[in-house]
Amino acid sequence: MFERELAATAAAMVAPGKGILAIDESSGTIKKRFDTIGVESNVENRRAYRDLLITPEGLGQYISGMILYDETIKQATTSGTPFPAALQKAGILTGIKVDAGAKDLATATGEQVTEGLDGLRERLAEYKKLGATFAKWRAVINIGKEIPSDYCIHVNVHALARYAALCQEAGIVPIVEPEVIMDGAHTVERCFDVTEHTLHALFHELHRQRVTAEHLVLKASMVISGKSCPQQAGVQQVADATVQCLKRTVPSAVPGIVFLSGGQSDELATAHLNAMNAGNADLPWPLSFSYGRALQAPALKVWKGQPGNVAAAQKALFQRAKLNSAACFGRYKPEMEKEAAAA
């Protein structure tokens, strides 16, 4: 019923040189971000900050879509324009986070399952009326001693597939996000094995639940060393391992893959994406970005909750998006960071 609409949306999400900006932080997460700059997390401050992120002139050159939070999709710009309408005018798609967060998985110490399927069909219909054309659901896969278990992977990919099927039924493109968490002392090789296992299970389950591969976007974590691993993989090693893992597991029918930054620094997330694209011109799908903190951090730091800093903060966001756009083509160079800072 929605095949053409879904195909057009998915293609636009991964258009050449464009990526997705995630501004879908929960109330708890945005409070932590605001705490770092000494700003109270109240409704108006959250609205003002999201307004800053949504309204920079020309951002649509580098950003194809934005993932909003439930509160945000119902808010408006300072001038009174609903956020989805403001995004549409800028040529940017409206996305919406629809999961209810990761909760402890019963009888599985250290593992989690993402909830939020109850009432999802009705919520998707509401979000579509509000202007959403794509959605996001994040699963959490932790690495530790004897985890992740097959039990944990199964329940999470099962939920991702149920969510994705409901999205496609509603005419909304699902972003499926099975995030393999960086926390821990695991090696890059261990991360590879867990990521490969998770993605194989995910696409098997998506097929079982009749989800159309051509009408979804994968949001993937990079194959990277655990944060506390004494031997950190280099940029090229991460790029090579990530691409190899994706080639083994992701159907060529998928329109595109966008990466989460997962706690990496702004510069490192961009460098990793660039290395993947610089040496792989023959991949079956484009590799782009769907960063949250790694795109927002410079703008948040400049803004500091002050209206007078909005223009400078928007410029910082624009520059960060421009650098990641260059990485989509394999054209990013570290010296561009200094040029961006000077600008």
Secondary structure, 3 states (H helix, E strand, C coil): CCHHHHHHHHHHHCCCCCEEEECCCCHHHHHHHHHCCCCCCCHHHHHHHHHHHHCCCCHHHCEEEEEECHHHHCCECCCCCEHHHHHHHCCCEEEEECCCCEEECCCCCCCEEECCCCCHHHHHHHHHHHCCCEEEEEEEECCECCECCHHHHHHHHHHHHHHHHHHHHHCCEEEEEEEECCCCCCCHHHHHHHHHHHHHHHHHHHHHCCCCHHHCEEEECCCCCCCCCCCCCCHHHHHHHHHHHHHHHCCCCCCCEEECCCCCCHHHHHHHHHHHHHCCCCCCCCEEEEECHHHHHHHHHHHCCCHHHHHHHHHHHHHHHHHHHHHHCCCCCCCHHHHHHHC
